[in-house]
Amino acid sequence: MKHTQQLEAIRDIVSKAFTEYCGSEVEFCETMLIRDGFYCGRCFECDTIRAIWFAEESLVKFYGEEGQFLESRQLNADTDHVWRQRAA
């Protein structure tokens, strides 16, 4: 999967999750993450939820308003299937 296709899939995952958490479609802000001068992912934020996508892992972690971990979702590049893992 090309990076642009992967990024669109991640944006779709984030949009759907934000809708699930907020109860309606929401607008969100997206910023690039840079670590030690290198691109490493994206951060997505809406009013109460934040999502961080780590490009190397293709993993999106979701955090609540107070920073608590909510769940992670991982895109399987071969099947476009999303794996979910929720906080206990």
PDB file of N, CA, C and O in Angstrom:
ATOM      1  N   MET A   1       0.849  -1.165   0.000  1.00  0.00           N
ATOM      2  CA  MET A   1       0.000   0.000   0.000  1.00  0.00           C
ATOM      3  C   MET A   1       0.903   1.238   0.000  1.00  0.00           C
ATOM      4  O   MET A   1       1.822   1.346   0.812  1.00  0.00           O
ATOM      5  N   LYS A   2       0.634   2.154  -0.906  1.00  0.00           N
ATOM      6  CA  LYS A   2       1.406   3.396  -0.981  1.00  0.00           C
ATOM      7  C   LYS A   2       1.109   4.278   0.227  1.00  0.00           C
ATOM      8  O   LYS A   2       0.060   4.160   0.860  1.00  0.00           O
ATOM      9  N   HIS A   3       2.055   5.164   0.531  1.00  0.00           N
ATOM     10  CA  HIS A   3       1.889   6.034   1.702  1.00  0.00           C
ATOM     11  C   HIS A   3       0.611   6.870   1.604  1.00  0.00           C
ATOM     12  O   HIS A   3      -0.099   7.026   2.597  1.00  0.00           O
ATOM     13  N   THR A   4       0.315   7.405   0.429  1.00  0.00           N
ATOM     14  CA  THR A   4      -0.891   8.233   0.301  1.00  0.00           C
ATOM     15  C   THR A   4      -2.154   7.405   0.538  1.00  0.00           C
ATOM     16  O   THR A   4      -3.107   7.887   1.150  1.00  0.00           O
ATOM     17  N   GLN A   5      -2.163   6.161   0.054  1.00  0.00           N
ATOM     18  CA  GLN A   5      -3.315   5.287   0.281  1.00  0.00           C
ATOM     19  C   GLN A   5      -3.420   4.923   1.759  1.00  0.00           C
ATOM     20  O   GLN A   5      -4.512   4.887   2.326  1.00  0.00           O
ATOM     21  N   GLN A   6      -2.279   4.657   2.367  1.00  0.00           N
ATOM     22  CA  GLN A   6      -2.260   4.315   3.779  1.00  0.00           C
ATOM     23  C   GLN A   6      -2.754   5.502   4.612  1.00  0.00           C
ATOM     24  O   GLN A   6      -3.534   5.321   5.547  1.00  0.00           O
ATOM     25  N   LEU A   7      -2.309   6.689   4.282  1.00  0.00           N
ATOM     26  CA  LEU A   7      -2.731   7.885   5.017  1.00  0.00           C
ATOM     27  C   LEU A   7      -4.236   8.110   4.883  1.00  0.00           C
ATOM     28  O   LEU A   7      -4.888   8.481   5.858  1.00  0.00           O
ATOM     29  N   GLU A   8      -4.786   7.894   3.715  1.00  0.00           N
ATOM     30  CA  GLU A   8      -6.242   8.032   3.538  1.00  0.00           C
ATOM     31  C   GLU A   8      -6.982   6.987   4.367  1.00  0.00           C
ATOM     32  O   GLU A   8      -8.020   7.290   4.956  1.00  0.00           O
ATOM     33  N   ALA A   9      -6.463   5.764   4.421  1.00  0.00           N
ATOM     34  CA  ALA A   9      -7.088   4.723   5.241  1.00  0.00           C
ATOM     35  C   ALA A   9      -7.027   5.096   6.718  1.00  0.00           C
ATOM     36  O   ALA A   9      -7.996   4.887   7.448  1.00  0.00           O
ATOM     37  N   ILE A  10      -5.905   5.643   7.164  1.00  0.00           N
ATOM     38  CA  ILE A  10      -5.767   6.070   8.555  1.00  0.00           C
ATOM     39  C   ILE A  10      -6.745   7.205   8.862  1.00  0.00           C
ATOM     40  O   ILE A  10      -7.387   7.207   9.912  1.00  0.00           O
ATOM     41  N   ARG A  11      -6.856   8.164   7.949  1.00  0.00           N
ATOM     42  CA  ARG A  11      -7.815   9.266   8.148  1.00  0.00           C
ATOM     43  C   ARG A  11      -9.241   8.736   8.268  1.00  0.00           C
ATOM     44  O   ARG A  11     -10.036   9.257   9.050  1.00  0.00           O
ATOM     45  N   ASP A  12      -9.560   7.711   7.500  1.00  0.00           N
ATOM     46  CA  ASP A  12     -10.891   7.103   7.557  1.00  0.00           C
ATOM     47  C   ASP A  12     -11.111   6.428   8.917  1.00  0.00           C
ATOM     48  O   ASP A  12     -12.180   6.564   9.512  1.00  0.00           O
ATOM     49  N   ILE A  13     -10.103   5.703   9.405  1.00  0.00           N
ATOM     50  CA  ILE A  13     -10.180   5.063  10.718  1.00  0.00           C
ATOM     51  C   ILE A  13     -10.415   6.120  11.799  1.00  0.00           C
ATOM     52  O   ILE A  13     -11.282   5.963  12.657  1.00  0.00           O
ATOM     53  N   VAL A  14      -9.633   7.195  11.744  1.00  0.00           N
ATOM     54  CA  VAL A  14      -9.735   8.264  12.739  1.00  0.00           C
ATOM     55  C   VAL A  14     -11.106   8.930  12.671  1.00  0.00           C
ATOM     56  O   VAL A  14     -11.732   9.160  13.706  1.00  0.00           O
ATOM     57  N   SER A  15     -11.575   9.239  11.478  1.00  0.00           N
ATOM     58  CA  SER A  15     -12.872   9.881  11.313  1.00  0.00           C
ATOM     59  C   SER A  15     -13.992   9.011  11.886  1.00  0.00           C
ATOM     60  O   SER A  15     -14.867   9.512  12.592  1.00  0.00           O
ATOM     61  N   LYS A  16     -13.968   7.724  11.588  1.00  0.00           N
ATOM     62  CA  LYS A  16     -15.006   6.809  12.097  1.00  0.00           C
ATOM     63  C   LYS A  16     -14.938   6.699  13.614  1.00  0.00           C
ATOM     64  O   LYS A  16     -15.973   6.694  14.280  1.00  0.00           O
ATOM     65  N   ALA A  17     -13.730   6.610  14.167  1.00  0.00           N
ATOM     66  CA  ALA A  17     -13.584   6.504  15.622  1.00  0.00           C
ATOM     67  C   ALA A  17     -14.067   7.777  16.310  1.00  0.00           C
ATOM     68  O   ALA A  17     -14.774   7.706  17.315  1.00  0.00           O
ATOM     69  N   PHE A  18     -13.691   8.939  15.778  1.00  0.00           N
ATOM     70  CA  PHE A  18     -14.141  10.196  16.366  1.00  0.00           C
ATOM     71  C   PHE A  18     -15.667  10.278  16.335  1.00  0.00           C
ATOM     72  O   PHE A  18     -16.280  10.760  17.287  1.00  0.00           O
ATOM     73  N   THR A  19     -16.273   9.816  15.263  1.00  0.00           N
ATOM     74  CA  THR A  19     -17.731   9.801  15.157  1.00  0.00           C
ATOM     75  C   THR A  19     -18.334   8.875  16.208  1.00  0.00           C
ATOM     76  O   THR A  19     -19.348   9.206  16.822  1.00  0.00           O
ATOM     77  N   GLU A  20     -17.706   7.701  16.418  1.00  0.00           N
ATOM     78  CA  GLU A  20     -18.191   6.758  17.440  1.00  0.00           C
ATOM     79  C   GLU A  20     -18.116   7.382  18.826  1.00  0.00           C
ATOM     80  O   GLU A  20     -19.061   7.272  19.607  1.00  0.00           O
ATOM     81  N   TYR A  21     -17.017   8.027  19.135  1.00  0.00           N
ATOM     82  CA  TYR A  21     -16.814   8.598  20.465  1.00  0.00           C
ATOM     83  C   TYR A  21     -17.657   9.852  20.702  1.00  0.00           C
ATOM     84  O   TYR A  21     -18.139  10.074  21.812  1.00  0.00           O
ATOM     85  N   CYS A  22     -17.834  10.658  19.679  1.00  0.00           N
ATOM     86  CA  CYS A  22     -18.528  11.942  19.852  1.00  0.00           C
ATOM     87  C   CYS A  22     -20.009  11.874  19.506  1.00  0.00           C
ATOM     88  O   CYS A  22     -20.757  12.799  19.823  1.00  0.00           O
ATOM     89  N   GLY A  23     -20.441  10.804  18.865  1.00  0.00           N
ATOM     90  CA  GLY A  23     -21.851  10.644  18.561  1.00  0.00           C
ATOM     91  C   GLY A  23     -22.326  11.324  17.293  1.00  0.00           C
ATOM     92  O   GLY A  23     -23.480  11.158  16.899  1.00  0.00           O
ATOM     93  N   SER A  24     -21.462  12.082  16.650  1.00  0.00           N
ATOM     94  CA  SER A  24     -21.804  12.708  15.385  1.00  0.00           C
ATOM     95  C   SER A  24     -20.511  12.990  14.621  1.00  0.00           C
ATOM     96  O   SER A  24     -19.420  12.963  15.189  1.00  0.00           O
ATOM     97  N   GLU A  25     -20.652  13.257  13.348  1.00  0.00           N
ATOM     98  CA  GLU A  25     -19.477  13.544  12.533  1.00  0.00           C
ATOM     99  C   GLU A  25     -18.816  14.827  13.024  1.00  0.00           C
ATOM    100  O   GLU A  25     -19.490  15.832  13.249  1.00  0.00           O
ATOM    101  N   VAL A  26     -17.515  14.792  13.186  1.00  0.00           N
ATOM    102  CA  VAL A  26     -16.794  15.943  13.723  1.00  0.00           C
ATOM    103  C   VAL A  26     -15.668  16.352  12.773  1.00  0.00           C
ATOM    104  O   VAL A  26     -15.173  15.550  11.982  1.00  0.00           O
ATOM    105  N   GLU A  27     -15.289  17.595  12.873  1.00  0.00           N
ATOM    106  CA  GLU A  27     -14.116  18.059  12.149  1.00  0.00           C
ATOM    107  C   GLU A  27     -12.915  17.865  13.063  1.00  0.00           C
ATOM    108  O   GLU A  27     -13.022  18.002  14.281  1.00  0.00           O
ATOM    109  N   PHE A  28     -11.774  17.545  12.466  1.00  0.00           N
ATOM    110  CA  PHE A  28     -10.587  17.370  13.280  1.00  0.00           C
ATOM    111  C   PHE A  28      -9.379  18.025  12.623  1.00  0.00           C
ATOM    112  O   PHE A  28      -9.343  18.253  11.414  1.00  0.00           O
ATOM    113  N   CYS A  29      -8.409  18.313  13.451  1.00  0.00           N
ATOM    114  CA  CYS A  29      -7.159  18.936  13.033  1.00  0.00           C
ATOM    115  C   CYS A  29      -6.106  17.840  12.884  1.00  0.00           C
ATOM    116  O   CYS A  29      -6.080  16.887  13.663  1.00  0.00           O
ATOM    117  N   GLU A  30      -5.255  17.976  11.898  1.00  0.00           N
ATOM    118  CA  GLU A  30      -4.212  16.977  11.636  1.00  0.00           C
ATOM    119  C   GLU A  30      -2.850  17.667  11.568  1.00  0.00           C
ATOM    120  O   GLU A  30      -2.697  18.682  10.888  1.00  0.00           O
ATOM    121  N   THR A  31      -1.870  17.116  12.270  1.00  0.00           N
ATOM    122  CA  THR A  31      -0.508  17.640  12.213  1.00  0.00           C
ATOM    123  C   THR A  31       0.480  16.493  12.022  1.00  0.00           C
ATOM    124  O   THR A  31       0.227  15.359  12.431  1.00  0.00           O
ATOM    125  N   MET A  32       1.605  16.810  11.395  1.00  0.00           N
ATOM    126  CA  MET A  32       2.657  15.820  11.191  1.00  0.00           C
ATOM    127  C   MET A  32       3.469  15.672  12.470  1.00  0.00           C
ATOM    128  O   MET A  32       3.667  16.640  13.205  1.00  0.00           O
ATOM    129  N   LEU A  33       3.936  14.465  12.730  1.00  0.00           N
ATOM    130  CA  LEU A  33       4.818  14.208  13.863  1.00  0.00           C
ATOM    131  C   LEU A  33       6.242  14.027  13.343  1.00  0.00           C
ATOM    132  O   LEU A  33       6.489  13.245  12.425  1.00  0.00           O
ATOM    133  N   ILE A  34       7.157  14.753  13.936  1.00  0.00           N
ATOM    134  CA  ILE A  34       8.570  14.684  13.572  1.00  0.00           C
ATOM    135  C   ILE A  34       9.353  14.289  14.825  1.00  0.00           C
ATOM    136  O   ILE A  34       9.188  14.900  15.881  1.00  0.00           O
ATOM    137  N   ARG A  35      10.197  13.276  14.708  1.00  0.00           N
ATOM    138  CA  ARG A  35      11.052  12.854  15.817  1.00  0.00           C
ATOM    139  C   ARG A  35      12.500  12.851  15.334  1.00  0.00           C
ATOM    140  O   ARG A  35      12.828  12.195  14.346  1.00  0.00           O
ATOM    141  N   ASP A  36      13.356  13.578  16.028  1.00  0.00           N
ATOM    142  CA  ASP A  36      14.775  13.682  15.668  1.00  0.00           C
ATOM    143  C   ASP A  36      14.958  14.091  14.206  1.00  0.00           C
ATOM    144  O   ASP A  36      15.881  13.634  13.532  1.00  0.00           O
ATOM    145  N   GLY A  37      14.064  14.960  13.727  1.00  0.00           N
ATOM    146  CA  GLY A  37      14.161  15.479  12.372  1.00  0.00           C
ATOM    147  C   GLY A  37      13.561  14.590  11.296  1.00  0.00           C
ATOM    148  O   GLY A  37      13.641  14.925  10.115  1.00  0.00           O
ATOM    149  N   PHE A  38      12.960  13.464  11.674  1.00  0.00           N
ATOM    150  CA  PHE A  38      12.388  12.529  10.703  1.00  0.00           C
ATOM    151  C   PHE A  38      10.880  12.386  10.926  1.00  0.00           C
ATOM    152  O   PHE A  38      10.397  12.402  12.058  1.00  0.00           O
ATOM    153  N   TYR A  39      10.157  12.248   9.823  1.00  0.00           N
ATOM    154  CA  TYR A  39       8.713  12.033   9.857  1.00  0.00           C
ATOM    155  C   TYR A  39       8.429  10.690  10.532  1.00  0.00           C
ATOM    156  O   TYR A  39       9.035   9.676  10.185  1.00  0.00           O
ATOM    157  N   CYS A  40       7.502  10.688  11.502  1.00  0.00           N
ATOM    158  CA  CYS A  40       7.184   9.421  12.174  1.00  0.00           C
ATOM    159  C   CYS A  40       5.681   9.151  12.283  1.00  0.00           C
ATOM    160  O   CYS A  40       5.286   8.090  12.767  1.00  0.00           O
ATOM    161  N   GLY A  41       4.835  10.088  11.842  1.00  0.00           N
ATOM    162  CA  GLY A  41       3.403   9.835  11.908  1.00  0.00           C
ATOM    163  C   GLY A  41       2.583  11.101  11.883  1.00  0.00           C
ATOM    164  O   GLY A  41       3.034  12.144  11.411  1.00  0.00           O
ATOM    165  N   ARG A  42       1.359  10.996  12.403  1.00  0.00           N
ATOM    166  CA  ARG A  42       0.419  12.115  12.422  1.00  0.00           C
ATOM    167  C   ARG A  42      -0.325  12.148  13.751  1.00  0.00           C
ATOM    168  O   ARG A  42      -0.502  11.129  14.419  1.00  0.00           O
ATOM    169  N   CYS A  43      -0.748  13.342  14.106  1.00  0.00           N
ATOM    170  CA  CYS A  43      -1.596  13.537  15.275  1.00  0.00           C
ATOM    171  C   CYS A  43      -2.913  14.123  14.784  1.00  0.00           C
ATOM    172  O   CYS A  43      -2.920  15.052  13.976  1.00  0.00           O
ATOM    173  N   PHE A  44      -4.022  13.585  15.269  1.00  0.00           N
ATOM    174  CA  PHE A  44      -5.353  14.056  14.901  1.00  0.00           C
ATOM    175  C   PHE A  44      -6.063  14.466  16.180  1.00  0.00           C
ATOM    176  O   PHE A  44      -6.015  13.741  17.174  1.00  0.00           O
ATOM    177  N   GLU A  45      -6.724  15.621  16.169  1.00  0.00           N
ATOM    178  CA  GLU A  45      -7.423  16.100  17.358  1.00  0.00           C
ATOM    179  C   GLU A  45      -8.786  16.662  16.997  1.00  0.00           C
ATOM    180  O   GLU A  45      -8.946  17.367  16.000  1.00  0.00           O
ATOM    181  N   CYS A  46      -9.764  16.334  17.834  1.00  0.00           N
ATOM    182  CA  CYS A  46     -11.066  16.995  17.774  1.00  0.00           C
ATOM    183  C   CYS A  46     -11.301  17.582  19.159  1.00  0.00           C
ATOM    184  O   CYS A  46     -10.356  17.696  19.941  1.00  0.00           O
ATOM    185  N   ASP A  47     -12.497  17.946  19.475  1.00  0.00           N
ATOM    186  CA  ASP A  47     -12.770  18.617  20.746  1.00  0.00           C
ATOM    187  C   ASP A  47     -12.322  17.817  21.971  1.00  0.00           C
ATOM    188  O   ASP A  47     -11.698  18.369  22.878  1.00  0.00           O
ATOM    189  N   THR A  48     -12.636  16.525  22.000  1.00  0.00           N
ATOM    190  CA  THR A  48     -12.386  15.753  23.219  1.00  0.00           C
ATOM    191  C   THR A  48     -11.497  14.534  23.028  1.00  0.00           C
ATOM    192  O   THR A  48     -11.082  13.926  24.015  1.00  0.00           O
ATOM    193  N   ILE A  49     -11.194  14.162  21.806  1.00  0.00           N
ATOM    194  CA  ILE A  49     -10.427  12.951  21.531  1.00  0.00           C
ATOM    195  C   ILE A  49      -9.170  13.308  20.742  1.00  0.00           C
ATOM    196  O   ILE A  49      -9.176  14.209  19.904  1.00  0.00           O
ATOM    197  N   ARG A  50      -8.108  12.588  21.029  1.00  0.00           N
ATOM    198  CA  ARG A  50      -6.858  12.755  20.279  1.00  0.00           C
ATOM    199  C   ARG A  50      -6.430  11.381  19.780  1.00  0.00           C
ATOM    200  O   ARG A  50      -6.552  10.383  20.491  1.00  0.00           O
ATOM    201  N   ALA A  51      -5.932  11.343  18.558  1.00  0.00           N
ATOM    202  CA  ALA A  51      -5.432  10.097  17.976  1.00  0.00           C
ATOM    203  C   ALA A  51      -4.010  10.340  17.475  1.00  0.00           C
ATOM    204  O   ALA A  51      -3.704  11.386  16.902  1.00  0.00           O
ATOM    205  N   ILE A  52      -3.161   9.358  17.702  1.00  0.00           N
ATOM    206  CA  ILE A  52      -1.783   9.447  17.228  1.00  0.00           C
ATOM    207  C   ILE A  52      -1.524   8.232  16.353  1.00  0.00           C
ATOM    208  O   ILE A  52      -1.745   7.094  16.766  1.00  0.00           O
ATOM    209  N   TRP A  53      -1.055   8.485  15.147  1.00  0.00           N
ATOM    210  CA  TRP A  53      -0.706   7.415  14.204  1.00  0.00           C
ATOM    211  C   TRP A  53       0.803   7.314  14.135  1.00  0.00           C
ATOM    212  O   TRP A  53       1.487   8.277  13.788  1.00  0.00           O
ATOM    213  N   PHE A  54       1.316   6.138  14.470  1.00  0.00           N
ATOM    214  CA  PHE A  54       2.737   5.854  14.375  1.00  0.00           C
ATOM    215  C   PHE A  54       2.977   5.108  13.074  1.00  0.00           C
ATOM    216  O   PHE A  54       2.595   3.946  12.940  1.00  0.00           O
ATOM    217  N   ALA A  55       3.612   5.774  12.111  1.00  0.00           N
ATOM    218  CA  ALA A  55       3.747   5.249  10.756  1.00  0.00           C
ATOM    219  C   ALA A  55       4.479   3.909  10.706  1.00  0.00           C
ATOM    220  O   ALA A  55       4.079   3.020   9.953  1.00  0.00           O
ATOM    221  N   GLU A  56       5.537   3.749  11.489  1.00  0.00           N
ATOM    222  CA  GLU A  56       6.297   2.497  11.450  1.00  0.00           C
ATOM    223  C   GLU A  56       5.444   1.303  11.840  1.00  0.00           C
ATOM    224  O   GLU A  56       5.614   0.208  11.302  1.00  0.00           O
ATOM    225  N   GLU A  57       4.530   1.510  12.770  1.00  0.00           N
ATOM    226  CA  GLU A  57       3.694   0.425  13.267  1.00  0.00           C
ATOM    227  C   GLU A  57       2.345   0.360  12.564  1.00  0.00           C
ATOM    228  O   GLU A  57       1.627  -0.633  12.687  1.00  0.00           O
ATOM    229  N   SER A  58       1.996   1.413  11.825  1.00  0.00           N
ATOM    230  CA  SER A  58       0.666   1.562  11.249  1.00  0.00           C
ATOM    231  C   SER A  58      -0.398   1.390  12.330  1.00  0.00           C
ATOM    232  O   SER A  58      -1.429   0.751  12.120  1.00  0.00           O
ATOM    233  N   LEU A  59      -0.118   1.975  13.484  1.00  0.00           N
ATOM    234  CA  LEU A  59      -0.964   1.857  14.658  1.00  0.00           C
ATOM    235  C   LEU A  59      -1.505   3.230  15.038  1.00  0.00           C
ATOM    236  O   LEU A  59      -0.758   4.205  15.110  1.00  0.00           O
ATOM    237  N   VAL A  60      -2.824   3.296  15.283  1.00  0.00           N
ATOM    238  CA  VAL A  60      -3.445   4.535  15.732  1.00  0.00           C
ATOM    239  C   VAL A  60      -3.885   4.327  17.181  1.00  0.00           C
ATOM    240  O   VAL A  60      -4.643   3.405  17.483  1.00  0.00           O
ATOM    241  N   LYS A  61      -3.402   5.191  18.071  1.00  0.00           N
ATOM    242  CA  LYS A  61      -3.792   5.128  19.473  1.00  0.00           C
ATOM    243  C   LYS A  61      -4.702   6.304  19.772  1.00  0.00           C
ATOM    244  O   LYS A  61      -4.430   7.436  19.373  1.00  0.00           O
ATOM    245  N   PHE A  62      -5.790   6.019  20.484  1.00  0.00           N
ATOM    246  CA  PHE A  62      -6.788   7.030  20.810  1.00  0.00           C
ATOM    247  C   PHE A  62      -6.737   7.349  22.302  1.00  0.00           C
ATOM    248  O   PHE A  62      -6.620   6.456  23.142  1.00  0.00           O
ATOM    249  N   TYR A  63      -6.828   8.643  22.612  1.00  0.00           N
ATOM    250  CA  TYR A  63      -6.750   9.125  23.984  1.00  0.00           C
ATOM    251  C   TYR A  63      -7.936  10.037  24.278  1.00  0.00           C
ATOM    252  O   TYR A  63      -8.389  10.780  23.408  1.00  0.00           O
ATOM    253  N   GLY A  64      -8.432   9.974  25.502  1.00  0.00           N
ATOM    254  CA  GLY A  64      -9.567  10.786  25.922  1.00  0.00           C
ATOM    255  C   GLY A  64      -9.162  12.198  26.291  1.00  0.00           C
ATOM    256  O   GLY A  64      -8.001  12.590  26.164  1.00  0.00           O
ATOM    257  N   GLU A  65     -10.139  12.944  26.745  1.00  0.00           N
ATOM    258  CA  GLU A  65      -9.967  14.364  27.054  1.00  0.00           C
ATOM    259  C   GLU A  65      -8.894  14.611  28.119  1.00  0.00           C
ATOM    260  O   GLU A  65      -8.197  15.625  28.076  1.00  0.00           O
ATOM    261  N   GLU A  66      -8.764  13.698  29.059  1.00  0.00           N
ATOM    262  CA  GLU A  66      -7.775  13.850  30.124  1.00  0.00           C
ATOM    263  C   GLU A  66      -6.493  13.067  29.850  1.00  0.00           C
ATOM    264  O   GLU A  66      -5.675  12.884  30.750  1.00  0.00           O
ATOM    265  N   GLY A  67      -6.317  12.609  28.624  1.00  0.00           N
ATOM    266  CA  GLY A  67      -5.096  11.906  28.235  1.00  0.00           C
ATOM    267  C   GLY A  67      -5.114  10.411  28.481  1.00  0.00           C
ATOM    268  O   GLY A  67      -4.112   9.741  28.233  1.00  0.00           O
ATOM    269  N   GLN A  68      -6.221   9.870  28.960  1.00  0.00           N
ATOM    270  CA  GLN A  68      -6.292   8.444  29.229  1.00  0.00           C
ATOM    271  C   GLN A  68      -6.373   7.649  27.924  1.00  0.00           C
ATOM    272  O   GLN A  68      -7.049   8.054  26.978  1.00  0.00           O
ATOM    273  N   PHE A  69      -5.679   6.519  27.889  1.00  0.00           N
ATOM    274  CA  PHE A  69      -5.701   5.642  26.718  1.00  0.00           C
ATOM    275  C   PHE A  69      -7.090   5.036  26.576  1.00  0.00           C
ATOM    276  O   PHE A  69      -7.642   4.515  27.545  1.00  0.00           O
ATOM    277  N   LEU A  70      -7.657   5.102  25.375  1.00  0.00           N
ATOM    278  CA  LEU A  70      -8.964   4.529  25.112  1.00  0.00           C
ATOM    279  C   LEU A  70      -8.860   3.210  24.357  1.00  0.00           C
ATOM    280  O   LEU A  70      -9.444   2.205  24.762  1.00  0.00           O
ATOM    281  N   GLU A  71      -8.116   3.223  23.263  1.00  0.00           N
ATOM    282  CA  GLU A  71      -7.961   2.021  22.449  1.00  0.00           C
ATOM    283  C   GLU A  71      -6.914   2.258  21.381  1.00  0.00           C
ATOM    284  O   GLU A  71      -6.472   3.386  21.162  1.00  0.00           O
ATOM    285  N   SER A  72      -6.521   1.179  20.718  1.00  0.00           N
ATOM    286  CA  SER A  72      -5.661   1.303  19.552  1.00  0.00           C
ATOM    287  C   SER A  72      -6.307   0.534  18.403  1.00  0.00           C
ATOM    288  O   SER A  72      -7.028  -0.443  18.607  1.00  0.00           O
ATOM    289  N   ARG A  73      -6.031   0.996  17.222  1.00  0.00           N
ATOM    290  CA  ARG A  73      -6.528   0.338  16.011  1.00  0.00           C
ATOM    291  C   ARG A  73      -5.364   0.220  15.041  1.00  0.00           C
ATOM    292  O   ARG A  73      -4.581   1.154  14.872  1.00  0.00           O
ATOM    293  N   GLN A  74      -5.264  -0.941  14.407  1.00  0.00           N
ATOM    294  CA  GLN A  74      -4.166  -1.172  13.482  1.00  0.00           C
ATOM    295  C   GLN A  74      -4.720  -1.597  12.136  1.00  0.00           C
ATOM    296  O   GLN A  74      -5.584  -2.470  12.046  1.00  0.00           O
ATOM    297  N   LEU A  75      -4.209  -0.966  11.096  1.00  0.00           N
ATOM    298  CA  LEU A  75      -4.626  -1.277   9.736  1.00  0.00           C
ATOM    299  C   LEU A  75      -3.751  -2.379   9.188  1.00  0.00           C
ATOM    300  O   LEU A  75      -2.525  -2.264   9.207  1.00  0.00           O
ATOM    301  N   ASN A  76      -4.360  -3.449   8.698  1.00  0.00           N
ATOM    302  CA  ASN A  76      -3.627  -4.508   8.023  1.00  0.00           C
ATOM    303  C   ASN A  76      -3.537  -4.099   6.559  1.00  0.00           C
ATOM    304  O   ASN A  76      -4.549  -4.095   5.857  1.00  0.00           O
ATOM    305  N   ALA A  77      -2.350  -3.758   6.092  1.00  0.00           N
ATOM    306  CA  ALA A  77      -2.158  -3.218   4.744  1.00  0.00           C
ATOM    307  C   ALA A  77      -2.582  -4.185   3.647  1.00  0.00           C
ATOM    308  O   ALA A  77      -2.947  -3.750   2.555  1.00  0.00           O
ATOM    309  N   ASP A  78      -2.540  -5.488   3.914  1.00  0.00           N
ATOM    310  CA  ASP A  78      -2.890  -6.468   2.880  1.00  0.00           C
ATOM    311  C   ASP A  78      -4.394  -6.586   2.657  1.00  0.00           C
ATOM    312  O   ASP A  78      -4.841  -6.843   1.540  1.00  0.00           O
ATOM    313  N   THR A  79      -5.173  -6.398   3.723  1.00  0.00           N
ATOM    314  CA  THR A  79      -6.609  -6.634   3.608  1.00  0.00           C
ATOM    315  C   THR A  79      -7.465  -5.410   3.909  1.00  0.00           C
ATOM    316  O   THR A  79      -8.686  -5.465   3.767  1.00  0.00           O
ATOM    317  N   ASP A  80      -6.843  -4.301   4.324  1.00  0.00           N
ATOM    318  CA  ASP A  80      -7.570  -3.107   4.761  1.00  0.00           C
ATOM    319  C   ASP A  80      -8.461  -3.400   5.963  1.00  0.00           C
ATOM    320  O   ASP A  80      -9.411  -2.664   6.229  1.00  0.00           O
ATOM    321  N   HIS A  81      -8.157  -4.470   6.686  1.00  0.00           N
ATOM    322  CA  HIS A  81      -8.915  -4.808   7.888  1.00  0.00           C
ATOM    323  C   HIS A  81      -8.345  -4.039   9.064  1.00  0.00           C
ATOM    324  O   HIS A  81      -7.133  -3.848   9.160  1.00  0.00           O
ATOM    325  N   VAL A  82      -9.208  -3.604   9.950  1.00  0.00           N
ATOM    326  CA  VAL A  82      -8.773  -2.837  11.117  1.00  0.00           C
ATOM    327  C   VAL A  82      -8.867  -3.720  12.356  1.00  0.00           C
ATOM    328  O   VAL A  82      -9.925  -4.280  12.645  1.00  0.00           O
ATOM    329  N   TRP A  83      -7.768  -3.843  13.083  1.00  0.00           N
ATOM    330  CA  TRP A  83      -7.729  -4.570  14.348  1.00  0.00           C
ATOM    331  C   TRP A  83      -7.892  -3.571  15.475  1.00  0.00           C
ATOM    332  O   TRP A  83      -7.261  -2.514  15.463  1.00  0.00           O
ATOM    333  N   ARG A  84      -8.734  -3.892  16.452  1.00  0.00           N
ATOM    334  CA  ARG A  84      -8.996  -2.982  17.572  1.00  0.00           C
ATOM    335  C   ARG A  84      -8.578  -3.639  18.877  1.00  0.00           C
ATOM    336  O   ARG A  84      -8.754  -4.841  19.079  1.00  0.00           O
ATOM    337  N   GLN A  85      -8.020  -2.820  19.752  1.00  0.00           N
ATOM    338  CA  GLN A  85      -7.691  -3.260  21.100  1.00  0.00           C
ATOM    339  C   GLN A  85      -8.086  -2.140  22.042  1.00  0.00           C
ATOM    340  O   GLN A  85      -7.572  -1.026  21.944  1.00  0.00           O
ATOM    341  N   ARG A  86      -9.001  -2.437  22.958  1.00  0.00           N
ATOM    342  CA  ARG A  86      -9.506  -1.426  23.892  1.00  0.00           C
ATOM    343  C   ARG A  86      -8.790  -1.524  25.229  1.00  0.00           C
ATOM    344  O   ARG A  86      -8.255  -2.569  25.600  1.00  0.00           O
ATOM    345  N   ALA A  87      -8.799  -0.406  25.938  1.00  0.00           N
ATOM    346  CA  ALA A  87      -8.232  -0.374  27.288  1.00  0.00           C
ATOM    347  C   ALA A  87      -9.083  -1.243  28.198  1.00  0.00           C
ATOM    348  O   ALA A  87     -10.297  -1.343  28.017  1.00  0.00           O
ATOM    349  N   ALA A  88      -8.447  -1.866  29.170  1.00  0.00           N
ATOM    350  CA  ALA A  88      -9.176  -2.736  30.106  1.00  0.00           C
ATOM    351  C   ALA A  88      -9.965  -1.929  31.096  1.00  0.00           C
ATOM    352  O   ALA A  88     -10.639  -2.495  31.957  1.00  0.00           O
TER     353      ALA A  88
END
